[in-house]
Amino acid sequence: MSQQTPQFQQEEEINLREEFEKYIRYWPWFIGCVLICVSTAFLYLRYTTPVYQSTATIIIKDEKKGGVMSELAAFEDMGLFSGMGSNSLENEMGILRSKRLMTDVVRKLGINTRYFQEGNIRITELYENKPIEIQFLQVDEQKLQSRASSYIISETRKKKLLLIDQSTEENIEVSYGEPLSLYFGTLVINKSDDSLRSSPNNPPAFPLIVNFSSVENIAGAYRGAVQVNLPDKNSSLIEISLNDPVSEKARDILDQLILEYNRQAIEDKNLVARNTAKFIEDRLSIITGELDSVETGKEEFKESNRLTDIQAESQLYVQSAGEFKKRRQEVATQIELSNAMLEYINKENNIDLLPANLGISESGVNSVISEYNSLVLERNRILSGSTERNPVVVDLNAQLGQIRSNVIRSLQRMRSNLLISQEELDRQTAQLGSQIADVPGMEKQFRGIARQQNIKEALYLFLLQKREETSLSLAVTAPKAKIVDSAYSSKNPVSPKSKIILLAALIIGVIVPFLFIYLRNLLNNKVQNRGDLEKQSREIPLVVEIPRMAKNQKEIIESNDRSVLAESFRILHTNLQYLLVNAGKTPGGNIVFVTSTIKGEGKTFVAYNLALTLASANKKTLIVGADLRNPQFQRFEAGVRQHKGLSDYLVNPGLNLKEVIKKSGFHHNLDLLVSGSVPPNPAELWRLDRAPQLFDELRSQYDYIIVDTAPAMLVTDTFLINEYADLTLYLVRAGYTQKNLLPFAVEAKAQGKLKEVGYILNDVEAAQFGYGNKYGYYYAYGEDRPGFWDKLKGKAAMW
């Protein structure tokens, strides 16, 4: 395996080199095609209007994080439209590409009216430095949309404007500032500020070509041209770009597009905010009425139930109930004390001290008892020194009896009053208990009213707050898109790209001839060069290559001819000597057969010139026209058809060779044995006994006998006489003989039908001549060097 690898690499290298040489020999084609393509590219770049790219960058604000209230924030705080305020970059990009937005831009800038100036090389659009301004007073967009108009405007000597309709060739003359009615509307043409500032040395550029188009059509065109991209998917940056021949107009379109986007966003925001404010006002009116109704109901409830504060009053009820209970206990105690005092006084009939400081609350009773006890103490003091009959004592007893009666009456009266108070306290306690029992119900009812009041009041306050926020949103009109980079244009055009176009032209200039040569070789089934011949048939050696003759070149070479054709036959002569030495030929002259596969491969041409070459080398040579079916010697020798020849000799035993052989008019060493009369059965003539006698006799008379035979594949004549040949030269014509015919000669040699066969490749183009003409074939013959057109046709490969 290691021994075969270098050989394989060498063969691969040779094949690659051969493939390369198939194309490099046509180098003039490549150079010519490259020059044509590059020249075309230069012309294209020269006459093509350059297109520049303008770019602007904006950032879409997140309104939830930016501190500015979203127009839907009032509803989002209520739980409505959740998520509606978040920015979707895809939606914003869609808005920037929208038809409505671009229509507003076109209408605002007025770019549906375009101005052009025709120059020497190309038509240029004027955007800023134009001599006139056209303003529409009235326009019918439908008519412009159905048919755009174009006018040539020039200025007359009277300083008026002449308009020529390019479609109808109608002429219209109008003055500056004068209304002009056209089929699609009414307009006024004024001088532009640039024309007013122009100097006599720099007059306005007339004539102009003005195109009028509908706003919708221009908007649609620019809408498709505007590109909106996301430079970074993780950010909210949006890049807007536009390619246009007029960079100033492209920048204005992008800036106006951003301006219109912000304006519409603000308008949409304010529209929603105004609708929100109206909704809030309507709700405030309803809530105010409901809140007023609830508060009125609360007021009526308190008035009907004589309430101010249920919680405080309920505590007061409980506190009053405790006080009533305490007072009732106190009253009951006083009643018991009064009963005890009355019972004590009624049991005690003697005069004695009455109980004092028992806790009786009635001060009158206590004072009477205190007075009574004082008199009792006074009586007892007096009795200690006197008797009952003492008038003082008697008087005191009378007073004591009276005061005792007063005490009894006071106690009875106090007891009656206490009983009345007790009844009143019982009544009030019962009433208070009823009120305490009613408190939970009233409190529940009051809480329901208060709850409705709180809900209505909270909603009322919320709507008041949102009304103020909405008013603030209407007042604060911050743009939605923040401009990061205003529109700017590239200095170099984006189209056409000169470097890319020139490189493409260079590549095309190389590829086109390459593909042409490749396809021609791929589709060609004819033998073109010695490489094709050797690949198809290695068993038969190639003796020589015969080049294709020039248009004006003679078919017969001369003795002093130094052309490549003559040299190829001299090479053939040299190679014949080596082949004949190795062939083991019969003693005597050398018989060389010239044959081919089919008709038209140049047998007679090669045979005749080979014979002339041998004759010029002082060899006595005979050329035999052995193609009895289609003789061709008359092409070279005039009048040979009238001579008797080979067929006559074979048929007529009475003829000898001297009678049928004639001298050639080209060289004294060359004789002719023409075909003679065309027989009906040529193959039968070759089977006659005179055939071997003929060749034996010729060997003895000539040094070389060149036999021009019939095509081997078409008839059997050549096979019948090939045994007499010392060498068979088998012609293959380049560009004519098909490759699939080459095995015929190989098989014929293998079967012994042809002996000592050698190929002659005839009619080889200069580009295919030799071993790719790597070493050249025009040695020292400057007069035969190919010209320029020959080089383009392939002959340069020989140089």
C-alpha angles and dihedrals in degrees: 000000000000090000093054096048098075090047091049091049091048092051091047090050091049091049092050091048090049091050090049092049090053088068104029091061087067093055093133088060091054093046093047094047092046090050091050094047095045091047090050089050091051091050091048091051090046096052101032118096109240118238121214128202120231120193136190128182127207136174121219111228120232100227094198091059099034097072094241115118115248115233089240096043091100089060095040090057087056089053094256126129092009111197094009093115097058115105119243110201091204090056092048091049088051090052091050088054094045123126093228093056094048091046090056090049093051092046092048095048095037092224092148083086108068129187123210134183122202113226135184093268108022144350112268126203116231117214111155107011099053123138098224140037121212120207124188119225093180131357136183106217093189092062093046091048092054095045128010118213133220126193134185108222122196135164120245127215089260089062091252128128124248116203121196117192105223093207100046099018088227115161120221124182119200138164126236112276093013116128111249122201116211129173092265099043149306123292142171125221117211134174112263124235089251092057092048090054094045119113128223088257090054106041123179114283107255140203101048132186110219121192120199115200134166119266091237094054094048091044090052091051095049092041089061091045097051113093120203115192141167109235090192123021091206094060136057094239115129122195118206119193136177131187115212137148089237107060094187091057092046091053091049091049093052094046091047090047090057091045092051090046091055092043093052091044090053091046092050090047092049091045091055090042091052091048088047091051091049090049091049092049091051091049092046090055091051094043091047091056092046092047091049090050092050093048091048090051089050091051092049091047091054092045094049092047094037091236133153102162119004094199094048093043092048088053088048090051091053091045091049091048089055092048091049090050091050092048091048090053089049092049091048089051092051090049090052091048092049091049091048092050092048091047090049094048093047092050094049110066095166122084109264139139116287121225111267134193093028091143099265106162096205105099094197091058092047091050092049091048090047090050091048092050090049091054089046090054091046092050091047090051091050092044088055087070102028144023138266089266094063105120091226090054091045089051091048091049089053091050091046091052091051093046090047089055089050091052091051092049091046092051092047091049091047091050090051091050092047092051090052091049089048092055091048091049091050089051094048092045090053091048091048091049089053090051091049089051090053094051098085092052093047090044091052091048091045092049090054090052091046091047092055089046092052092048094048092043093049092048089047092052091045092052090048089054093047090048089058092045091050090050088052090050090053091050096046107063102177114173117252095220119055113209110235096173123010116223113293131173132226117250093221121056118253091209130069095024102205097200094049093045093048091047090048090049090051091049092046090048088057098038098049097060090038092055092043092053092042094051092043090053091043095052095038113101094176128100108257107170144359090275091064090047095049093047092053098040122022093159093073119057123228109242101186145335118237112207125226113265122242118249096258096034119119119243092225117067120220128227094252094039112136098183123124088252092058092045091052091057091048088053088050089053091052093047091048090062092057093044094049092049090055094042097072092228129194114269115267130039122358117255112206119185119207113200141146141194100256140004121285100036094117105259096147092044093052094041093050096047092044089053091049091049091052091046090051088055089061093259117141101237137185125193115205124202097216094163095096094172099055112017115193106178091104086076090069106022120048119225097013092128090072093054124092112244149164098323090049091050094050094048099041114056089189092070121087128203095256090062095054100036117085135180121262119239093222103059137009092226093056124086129183132224103184126199094253123196116004105248124210092230111034094164091057091052091059090054092060120106091245091070097073089038088055095054093043091053093046092053089058095051106040139044093218130021111192110196118200102205135187121268107283097218096049101047137014097232095101093051091051094059102028091100088073093056123100090195134010118211107202113202123218117181116215113235090012112057113076118232093233089064094062096081088063093072091044092052092046090053092046090051092048095245090121124036130205093000124190128177125237113195105210133194095018116178117239091245090056097040120124122340092339085301088271090153099034131240104223098086112173095337102111093167090065097052113126122255127229096274090047088054091052089051091054104267090112088078088072093055 
